[in-house]
Amino acid sequence: MFRKFFKLHFILILVFLFVFAMGGCSSSRQTLVILSGSENKELEPLIQKFEAQHHVKIEMQYQGSVDIMQTLQNGAEGYDAVWPANSIWISLGDTRKLGKHQKSIFSTPVVFGIRMGKAQELGFVGKDKISINDILGAITDRKLTFCMTSASQSNSGASAYIGFLYSLLGNPGMITLEDLQKPELKTKIQTLLAGVNRSSGSSEWLKELFLKGDYDAMVNYEALMISTNQALIKEGREPLYLLYPYDGLTFSDSPLCYLNHGDKDKEDLFLMFQEFMLSENIRKELAQLGRRTGLGGKILNADPKVFNPDWGINPTKVLSPIKMPSADVILEALNLYQTEFKKPSFTVFCIDFSGSMSGQGEALSKEAMDLLLDQTKAKKYFLQATSQDKIVIIPFDDSIMAVWEVTGNDAGLLGDLNEKIQAQSIRGGTDIYTPAIAALDLLKDVDTARYAPAVILMTDGASNTGKTFSDLKHIWDQNKKEIPIFSILFGNASEAQLEEIAELTRARVFDGKSDLISAFKKAKGYN
């Protein structure tokens, strides 16, 4: 009896040690951290296959293209690889020459997607060749508006924008700095970008926004247009008809690039992952996700349920993208987009100065506003104001403390506004709804053909007095105008309250608890 008891305990100990060892291996398995564009979120099921096959972890962290570029410029500590939408962001960012083994995983053109009924109305369906000027004509006649990511924050927006410039300049062999200063270009590009009715800092989120709303058109990657159409069909809604402007077409080449920080094991893991993503089986699965893997963007034996010809897609046609300008031209073009070419913003900042903000919350919110209002600092992140922008500041606690407004980008006026914010003191309880309602009231008569309106609510506390969400919803519904209320939360902010506001107004909540400046840049990138 004793022997049986001892034997049973011995077996149990062995089982425990085996489970412990396996748990230890699992928790310490090798990890590859990849800084990626948001469009690759759709590839996560493929990435999970690789993880399961090799018992490793691929940690995808998503940022906008400009952030990826700047992270590279700063040394990209903590990242083993980058996977942006376009090689230009590696070229512009990798000043420290960390990049190795760079290869394109797939390609996808940046295209216009227009609701089928609207595309038919405009005469685009079945038309053999579409130019940027055809689209400009529809916008000029106020027959078309579209959603697009910010050219100064996201690759799909930047690529489309450079394609616009190329076409409106009459298709030069290469865009120069002198070309960007032409008065006729400024007039045309401002007219074209006036057609943007919602902006975003993320291509994937733009797709989600489009599916939630009732919009005419969207500029985005063909791959995301395909998944958008699949979702629209599933919901019984009309799909988008895709346009490939022959005189301004740009491509995303999705480069996967190792960052050499001297870790040979990480490099070996990267090469194994890259080989997996380039394998024939994965290429077939990429094609099922709307990605092009053939030369010249061609797809042989394309699945018509994916590359659907009824949606304006011709997978066997060789597409000819424009040649990207030099680095200095791209950077100047992005600065001009931010300061002169894009539709002006009308932004109301509601800044929490309640008692719970005392200390770090107050310091961080003031630092964030200093970043925006100091145009030298703002330029580093392509957050400068245009000469037509309107900025309103509403500091609040359990009531509205003041309303300050500046029009334009005069450094002196913005500096004065910044001084008022820096001097504002903390007091009272928290009512986030009263300032948000006041912001909507300020924006209710805004001309959305002239301005891109938005509210940015910065708070670290749950609303505990005053108005309610029902009061806010009543005003938002009553205005019958789409004014997004973006929120930045930090400290002990009630995420549930802020998510409720974001859902109502088709906006987003940005978590600033660990990095308020980063969250602030993202929020402003959506306006």
C-alpha positions as CSV (number, residue, x, y, z in Angstrom):
1,M,0.0,0.0,0.0
2,F,2.8,2.4,0.9
3,R,4.6,1.6,-2.4
4,K,1.5,2.4,-4.4
5,F,1.0,5.6,-2.5
6,F,4.7,6.6,-3.0
7,K,4.5,5.7,-6.7
8,L,1.4,7.8,-7.2
9,H,2.9,10.8,-5.5
10,F,6.1,10.4,-7.6
11,I,4.0,10.4,-10.8
12,L,2.1,13.5,-9.7
13,I,5.4,15.3,-9.0
14,L,6.7,14.4,-12.4
15,V,3.5,15.7,-14.0
16,F,3.7,18.9,-12.0
17,L,7.3,19.5,-13.1
18,F,6.5,18.8,-16.7
19,V,3.6,21.3,-16.6
20,F,5.7,23.8,-14.9
21,A,8.5,23.4,-17.4
22,M,6.1,23.8,-20.3
23,G,4.6,26.9,-18.7
24,G,8.0,28.3,-18.2
25,C,8.9,27.6,-21.9
26,S,5.6,29.2,-23.0
27,S,6.1,32.4,-21.0
28,S,9.7,32.8,-22.1
29,R,9.2,31.9,-25.7
30,Q,11.1,34.1,-28.2
31,T,9.3,37.2,-29.2
32,L,9.7,39.4,-32.3
33,V,8.3,42.9,-31.9
34,I,7.2,44.5,-35.2
35,L,6.2,48.1,-35.7
36,S,3.5,48.0,-38.4
37,G,0.9,50.0,-40.3
38,S,-2.7,49.5,-39.2
39,E,-3.6,47.9,-42.6
40,N,-1.8,44.7,-41.5
41,K,-4.3,44.0,-38.7
42,E,-6.2,41.9,-41.2
43,L,-3.2,39.6,-41.5
44,E,-3.2,38.6,-37.8
45,P,-4.8,35.2,-38.5
46,L,-1.8,34.4,-40.8
47,I,0.7,35.6,-38.2
48,Q,-1.0,33.4,-35.6
49,K,-0.4,30.4,-37.8
50,F,3.3,31.1,-37.8
51,E,3.3,31.5,-34.0
52,A,1.6,28.2,-33.5
53,Q,3.9,26.4,-36.0
54,H,7.1,27.7,-34.4
55,H,6.1,28.3,-30.8
56,V,7.2,31.9,-30.9
57,K,5.4,35.2,-30.4
58,I,5.1,37.9,-33.1
59,E,4.0,41.1,-31.3
60,M,2.5,43.6,-33.7
61,Q,2.4,47.2,-32.6
62,Y,0.5,49.6,-34.8
63,Q,1.4,53.2,-35.6
64,G,0.8,55.7,-38.4
65,S,3.4,56.1,-41.2
66,V,4.8,59.4,-39.9
67,D,5.2,57.9,-36.4
68,I,7.0,54.9,-37.9
69,M,9.3,57.2,-39.7
70,Q,10.1,59.2,-36.6
71,T,10.5,56.1,-34.4
72,L,13.2,54.9,-36.9
73,Q,14.9,58.3,-36.8
74,N,15.0,58.0,-33.0
75,G,16.7,54.6,-33.1
76,A,13.6,52.3,-32.8
77,E,14.6,50.9,-29.5
78,G,12.4,48.0,-28.4
79,Y,11.5,47.1,-32.0
80,D,13.0,44.2,-33.9
81,A,11.4,45.0,-37.3
82,V,9.2,47.5,-39.2
83,W,6.4,46.7,-41.6
84,P,5.0,50.0,-42.9
85,A,2.7,50.4,-45.9
86,N,5.4,51.9,-48.1
87,S,9.2,51.8,-48.5
88,I,9.4,55.6,-48.5
89,W,8.9,55.7,-44.7
90,I,11.9,53.4,-44.2
91,S,13.9,55.5,-46.6
92,L,12.9,58.7,-44.8
93,G,13.3,57.3,-41.3
94,D,16.2,54.9,-41.3
95,T,18.9,57.6,-40.9
96,R,20.8,55.3,-38.5
97,K,21.0,52.5,-41.1
98,L,19.5,49.8,-38.9
99,G,17.5,48.2,-41.7
100,K,18.4,44.8,-43.2
101,H,16.7,42.1,-45.3
102,Q,14.0,44.4,-46.6
103,K,11.5,42.7,-48.9
104,S,8.0,43.5,-50.2
105,I,5.4,41.1,-48.9
106,F,2.6,42.2,-51.2
107,S,1.3,45.3,-53.0
108,T,-2.0,47.0,-53.1
109,P,-2.9,50.2,-55.0
110,V,-4.5,53.3,-53.3
111,V,-7.8,53.8,-55.0
112,F,-11.1,55.7,-54.8
113,G,-14.2,53.7,-53.8
114,I,-17.5,55.3,-54.6
115,R,-20.9,54.0,-53.7
116,M,-22.2,52.1,-56.7
117,G,-25.3,54.3,-57.2
118,K,-23.2,57.5,-56.9
119,A,-20.6,56.1,-59.3
120,Q,-23.3,55.3,-61.8
121,E,-24.8,58.8,-61.4
122,L,-21.4,60.4,-62.0
123,G,-20.8,58.2,-65.2
124,F,-17.8,56.4,-63.7
125,V,-19.1,52.8,-63.9
126,G,-17.6,51.0,-66.9
127,K,-15.5,54.0,-68.0
128,D,-12.2,52.7,-69.4
129,K,-10.0,55.5,-68.0
130,I,-10.6,57.7,-65.0
131,S,-8.4,60.7,-64.2
132,I,-7.9,62.8,-61.0
133,N,-9.5,65.7,-62.9
134,D,-12.6,63.6,-63.5
135,I,-12.9,63.2,-59.8
136,L,-12.0,66.9,-59.2
137,G,-14.9,67.9,-61.5
138,A,-17.4,65.9,-59.4
139,I,-16.1,67.6,-56.2
140,T,-16.1,71.1,-57.7
141,D,-19.7,70.5,-58.8
142,R,-20.5,69.5,-55.2
143,K,-21.6,66.1,-56.4
144,L,-19.0,64.1,-54.4
145,T,-17.4,64.1,-51.0
146,F,-15.1,61.5,-49.6
147,C,-13.3,60.1,-46.5
148,M,-9.5,60.0,-46.5
149,T,-6.7,59.4,-44.0
150,S,-4.6,62.4,-43.1
151,A,-1.7,62.8,-45.6
152,S,0.6,64.0,-42.8
153,Q,-0.2,60.9,-40.6
154,S,-1.1,57.9,-42.7
155,N,0.5,56.3,-45.8
156,S,-2.8,55.8,-47.7
157,G,-3.5,59.5,-47.3
158,A,0.0,60.6,-48.2
159,S,0.1,58.3,-51.2
160,A,-3.2,59.5,-52.6
161,Y,-2.2,63.1,-51.9
162,I,1.1,62.7,-53.8
163,G,-0.8,61.1,-56.7
164,F,-3.2,64.1,-56.7
165,L,-0.2,66.5,-56.9
166,Y,1.3,64.5,-59.7
167,S,-1.9,64.6,-61.8
168,L,-2.7,68.2,-61.1
169,L,0.8,69.3,-62.1
170,G,0.2,67.7,-65.5
171,N,2.2,64.4,-64.9
172,P,5.8,65.7,-64.8
173,G,8.6,63.2,-65.0
174,M,9.4,64.0,-61.4
175,I,7.8,66.5,-59.0
176,T,10.2,69.2,-57.9
177,L,10.2,71.7,-55.0
178,E,9.5,74.5,-57.6
179,D,6.4,72.6,-58.8
180,L,5.0,72.7,-55.3
181,Q,5.0,76.5,-55.3
182,K,2.9,76.9,-58.4
183,P,-0.2,79.1,-57.6
184,E,-2.4,77.0,-59.9
185,L,-1.5,73.8,-58.0
186,K,-2.5,75.4,-54.7
187,T,-5.9,76.3,-56.1
188,K,-6.6,72.9,-57.5
189,I,-5.4,70.8,-54.6
190,Q,-7.3,73.0,-52.1
191,T,-10.5,72.4,-54.2
192,L,-9.9,68.7,-54.3
193,L,-9.1,68.4,-50.6
194,A,-12.2,70.5,-49.7
195,G,-14.1,67.3,-50.7
196,V,-12.8,65.5,-47.7
197,N,-15.7,65.2,-45.2
198,R,-14.1,62.9,-42.6
199,S,-10.4,62.3,-41.9
200,S,-8.5,59.7,-40.0
201,G,-5.0,58.9,-38.8
202,S,-5.5,55.2,-39.6
203,S,-6.5,53.3,-42.8
204,E,-8.1,50.5,-40.9
205,W,-10.1,52.8,-38.7
206,L,-11.2,54.7,-41.8
207,K,-12.7,51.5,-43.1
208,E,-14.5,50.9,-39.8
209,L,-15.8,54.5,-39.8
210,F,-17.1,54.1,-43.4
211,L,-19.0,51.0,-42.4
212,K,-20.7,52.8,-39.5
213,G,-21.7,55.9,-41.4
214,D,-23.5,56.9,-44.6
215,Y,-20.7,58.3,-46.8
216,D,-20.4,58.7,-50.6
217,A,-16.8,57.6,-51.0
218,M,-13.5,56.7,-49.5
219,V,-9.8,56.8,-50.5
220,N,-8.0,53.7,-49.2
221,Y,-6.1,50.6,-50.1
222,E,-7.7,48.3,-52.6
223,A,-7.3,45.4,-50.1
224,L,-9.3,47.4,-47.5
225,M,-11.9,48.4,-50.1
226,I,-12.4,44.7,-50.9
227,S,-13.0,43.8,-47.2
228,T,-15.3,46.9,-46.9
229,N,-17.3,45.6,-49.8
230,Q,-17.5,42.1,-48.4
231,A,-18.9,43.6,-45.2
232,L,-21.3,45.9,-47.0
233,I,-22.7,43.0,-49.1
234,K,-23.1,40.9,-45.9
235,E,-25.2,43.8,-44.4
236,G,-27.3,44.1,-47.5
237,R,-25.9,47.5,-48.5
238,E,-24.6,48.6,-51.9
239,P,-20.9,48.1,-52.5
240,L,-18.2,50.5,-53.6
241,Y,-17.1,50.9,-57.2
242,L,-13.3,51.2,-57.4
243,L,-11.6,53.8,-59.5
244,Y,-7.9,53.6,-60.5
245,P,-6.9,57.1,-61.7
246,Y,-4.4,56.4,-64.5
247,D,-2.6,59.8,-64.0
248,G,-2.1,59.6,-60.2
249,L,-2.1,56.0,-59.1
250,T,0.1,55.0,-56.2
251,F,1.0,51.6,-54.6
252,S,1.7,50.3,-51.1
253,D,4.5,47.8,-51.4
254,S,4.3,46.6,-47.8
255,P,8.1,46.2,-47.0
256,L,9.0,43.9,-44.0
257,C,12.4,45.0,-42.7
258,Y,14.6,43.8,-39.9
259,L,16.2,46.3,-37.5
260,N,19.7,45.3,-36.6
261,H,20.2,45.9,-32.8
262,G,22.9,43.1,-32.7
263,D,20.7,40.2,-31.6
264,K,21.5,37.2,-33.9
265,D,18.6,35.1,-32.5
266,K,16.1,37.8,-33.3
267,E,17.6,38.1,-36.8
268,D,17.2,34.4,-37.4
269,L,13.6,34.5,-36.2
270,F,12.9,37.5,-38.4
271,L,14.2,35.7,-41.5
272,M,12.1,32.6,-40.7
273,F,9.0,34.8,-40.4
274,Q,9.8,36.7,-43.5
275,E,10.3,33.4,-45.5
276,F,6.9,32.2,-44.1
277,M,5.1,35.4,-45.3
278,L,6.7,35.0,-48.8
279,S,5.9,31.3,-49.1
280,E,3.5,30.1,-51.8
281,N,0.8,29.0,-49.4
282,I,0.7,32.3,-47.6
283,R,0.8,34.2,-50.9
284,K,-2.4,32.4,-51.9
285,E,-4.0,33.3,-48.6
286,L,-2.8,36.9,-49.0
287,A,-4.6,37.0,-52.4
288,Q,-7.8,35.8,-50.6
289,L,-7.4,38.8,-48.4
290,G,-7.3,41.1,-51.4
291,R,-3.5,41.6,-51.5
292,R,-1.6,41.5,-54.8
293,T,1.5,39.3,-55.0
294,G,2.3,39.0,-58.7
295,L,4.6,41.1,-60.8
296,G,3.2,44.5,-61.8
297,G,0.4,43.9,-59.3
298,K,-1.2,41.2,-61.5
299,I,-3.2,38.4,-60.0
300,L,-3.4,35.2,-62.0
301,N,-6.4,32.9,-61.4
302,A,-7.9,35.6,-59.1
303,D,-11.0,34.6,-57.1
304,P,-13.9,36.8,-58.5
305,K,-15.5,36.8,-55.1
306,V,-12.4,38.8,-53.9
307,F,-11.2,40.7,-56.9
308,N,-14.7,41.2,-58.1
309,P,-15.0,42.7,-61.7
310,D,-18.4,44.1,-60.8
311,W,-16.6,46.3,-58.3
312,G,-14.4,47.8,-61.0
313,I,-11.5,45.5,-60.3
314,N,-9.4,44.0,-63.1
315,P,-6.7,41.7,-61.5
316,T,-5.0,40.9,-64.8
317,K,-4.4,44.5,-65.8
318,V,-0.9,45.8,-65.3
319,L,-1.2,48.9,-63.2
320,S,1.4,51.7,-63.7
321,P,2.0,53.7,-60.5
322,I,3.6,57.1,-60.5
323,K,7.3,57.5,-59.6
324,M,7.6,58.8,-56.0
325,P,9.5,62.2,-55.6
326,S,12.7,62.7,-53.7
327,A,12.7,62.8,-49.9
328,D,13.0,66.6,-49.7
329,V,10.0,67.0,-52.0
330,I,7.9,64.5,-50.0
331,L,8.6,66.3,-46.7
332,E,7.9,69.7,-48.2
333,A,4.7,68.4,-49.8
334,L,3.6,67.1,-46.3
335,N,4.3,70.4,-44.7
336,L,2.3,72.2,-47.4
337,Y,-0.5,69.8,-46.9
338,Q,-0.6,70.6,-43.2
339,T,-0.2,74.4,-43.4
340,E,-1.8,75.4,-46.7
341,F,-3.5,72.7,-48.8
342,K,-5.8,70.7,-46.6
343,K,-9.2,71.8,-45.5
344,P,-8.9,74.1,-42.5
345,S,-9.8,72.6,-39.1
346,F,-12.3,74.0,-36.6
347,T,-11.3,72.3,-33.4
348,V,-12.7,72.8,-29.9
349,F,-10.5,71.5,-27.1
350,C,-12.3,70.8,-23.8
351,I,-9.6,70.5,-21.2
352,D,-10.2,69.1,-17.7
353,F,-8.9,71.3,-14.9
354,S,-10.9,69.6,-12.1
355,G,-9.3,68.6,-8.8
356,S,-8.4,65.1,-9.9
357,M,-6.1,66.6,-12.6
358,S,-3.8,68.0,-10.0
359,G,-0.2,66.9,-10.5
360,Q,0.7,64.8,-13.5
361,G,-2.6,65.2,-15.3
362,E,-2.4,69.0,-15.3
363,A,1.3,68.9,-16.4
364,L,0.7,66.5,-19.2
365,S,-2.3,68.3,-20.7
366,K,-0.5,71.6,-20.6
367,E,2.5,69.9,-22.3
368,A,0.3,68.5,-25.0
369,M,-1.3,71.9,-25.8
370,D,2.2,73.5,-25.8
371,L,3.2,71.0,-28.5
372,L,0.2,71.9,-30.6
373,L,0.3,75.7,-30.2
374,D,4.1,76.2,-30.5
375,Q,4.4,75.9,-34.3
376,T,8.1,75.0,-34.2
377,K,7.3,72.0,-32.0
378,A,4.2,71.1,-34.0
379,K,6.1,71.1,-37.3
380,K,8.2,68.1,-36.0
381,Y,5.0,66.0,-36.0
382,F,3.2,67.7,-38.9
383,L,0.6,69.2,-36.6
384,Q,0.9,72.8,-37.6
385,A,-2.2,75.0,-38.0
386,T,-3.3,76.5,-41.3
387,S,-3.9,80.2,-41.8
388,Q,-7.6,79.5,-41.8
389,D,-7.8,77.2,-38.8
390,K,-10.0,78.0,-35.8
391,I,-9.0,76.8,-32.4
392,V,-11.3,77.1,-29.3
393,I,-10.2,76.2,-25.8
394,I,-12.8,75.4,-23.1
395,P,-11.1,74.8,-19.7
396,F,-13.6,73.2,-17.3
397,D,-14.2,71.5,-14.0
398,D,-17.8,71.1,-12.8
399,S,-18.5,74.2,-14.9
400,I,-17.0,76.1,-17.9
401,M,-14.2,78.3,-16.7
402,A,-13.6,80.3,-19.9
403,V,-13.9,80.2,-23.7
404,W,-10.7,81.3,-25.7
405,E,-10.6,81.4,-29.5
406,V,-7.9,82.0,-32.1
407,T,-8.2,82.0,-35.9
408,G,-5.2,81.3,-38.0
409,N,-1.6,80.3,-37.3
410,D,-0.1,83.6,-36.1
411,A,2.7,82.6,-33.7
412,G,2.0,85.6,-31.4
413,L,-1.8,84.8,-31.0
414,L,-1.1,81.1,-30.5
415,G,1.5,82.0,-28.0
416,D,-0.9,84.2,-26.0
417,L,-3.5,81.3,-26.1
418,N,-0.8,78.9,-24.8
419,E,0.0,81.3,-21.9
420,K,-3.6,81.3,-20.8
421,I,-3.7,77.5,-20.8
422,Q,-0.4,77.3,-18.9
423,A,-1.6,79.7,-16.3
424,Q,-4.9,78.0,-15.7
425,S,-5.3,76.5,-12.2
426,I,-7.0,73.4,-10.9
427,R,-10.3,73.4,-8.9
428,G,-13.7,71.7,-8.4
429,G,-15.4,68.5,-9.5
430,T,-15.8,67.0,-13.0
431,D,-18.6,67.5,-15.6
432,I,-17.4,66.4,-19.0
433,Y,-20.9,66.8,-20.7
434,T,-21.4,70.5,-20.2
435,P,-18.2,71.6,-22.1
436,A,-18.9,69.0,-24.8
437,I,-22.4,70.4,-25.3
438,A,-21.0,73.9,-25.4
439,A,-18.5,72.7,-28.0
440,L,-21.3,71.2,-30.1
441,D,-23.2,74.5,-29.8
442,L,-20.2,76.4,-31.1
443,L,-19.9,74.1,-34.1
444,K,-23.6,73.7,-35.0
445,D,-23.5,76.3,-37.7
446,V,-20.1,75.5,-39.1
447,D,-19.8,75.2,-42.9
448,T,-18.5,71.6,-43.3
449,A,-17.6,72.4,-46.9
450,R,-15.1,74.9,-45.6
451,Y,-14.0,73.4,-42.3
452,A,-13.3,70.0,-40.8
453,P,-15.0,70.3,-37.4
454,A,-14.1,68.2,-34.3
455,V,-14.1,68.3,-30.5
456,I,-11.2,66.9,-28.5
457,L,-12.1,66.1,-24.9
458,M,-9.1,65.7,-22.5
459,T,-10.0,64.3,-19.0
460,D,-8.7,62.1,-16.2
461,G,-11.9,61.8,-14.2
462,A,-15.3,60.3,-14.3
463,S,-18.1,62.8,-14.8
464,N,-19.8,63.1,-11.3
465,T,-22.0,66.2,-11.5
466,G,-24.0,68.4,-13.9
467,K,-25.1,67.3,-17.3
468,T,-25.5,63.7,-18.5
469,F,-24.9,61.6,-21.6
470,S,-28.6,61.9,-22.4
471,D,-28.3,65.7,-22.5
472,L,-25.3,65.4,-24.9
473,K,-27.1,62.9,-27.1
474,H,-30.1,65.1,-27.4
475,I,-28.0,68.1,-28.6
476,W,-26.0,65.9,-31.0
477,D,-29.1,64.4,-32.5
478,Q,-30.8,67.8,-32.7
479,N,-27.9,69.4,-34.6
480,K,-28.2,66.9,-37.4
481,K,-24.5,67.5,-38.2
482,E,-21.7,65.0,-37.8
483,I,-19.3,66.5,-35.3
484,P,-16.9,63.8,-33.9
485,I,-16.0,64.1,-30.2
486,F,-12.6,62.5,-29.7
487,S,-11.5,61.8,-26.2
488,I,-8.0,61.4,-24.6
489,L,-8.2,59.6,-21.3
490,F,-5.6,59.4,-18.6
491,G,-5.4,58.9,-14.8
492,N,-8.7,57.5,-13.6
493,A,-10.9,58.6,-16.5
494,S,-14.1,56.6,-17.1
495,E,-13.4,54.7,-20.3
496,A,-17.1,53.6,-20.4
497,Q,-18.3,57.2,-20.5
498,L,-15.8,58.3,-23.2
499,E,-16.5,55.2,-25.3
500,E,-20.2,56.0,-25.2
501,I,-19.5,59.5,-26.5
502,A,-17.2,58.1,-29.2
503,E,-19.8,55.6,-30.4
504,L,-22.5,58.3,-30.6
505,T,-20.3,60.7,-32.6
506,R,-18.4,58.2,-34.7
507,A,-15.1,59.1,-33.1
508,R,-12.3,57.4,-31.1
509,V,-11.0,57.3,-27.5
510,F,-7.2,57.5,-27.2
511,D,-5.4,56.2,-24.1
512,G,-3.0,58.7,-22.8
513,K,-2.3,57.1,-19.5
514,S,1.1,55.8,-20.6
515,D,1.9,58.4,-23.3
516,L,-0.4,61.4,-23.4
517,I,1.7,63.2,-26.1
518,S,1.4,60.2,-28.4
519,A,-2.3,60.0,-27.8
520,F,-2.7,63.7,-28.4
521,K,-0.9,63.5,-31.7
522,K,-3.1,60.7,-32.8
523,A,-6.3,62.5,-31.9
524,K,-5.2,65.7,-33.8
525,G,-4.3,63.5,-36.7
526,Y,-8.0,62.6,-37.1
527,N,-8.9,66.3,-37.7
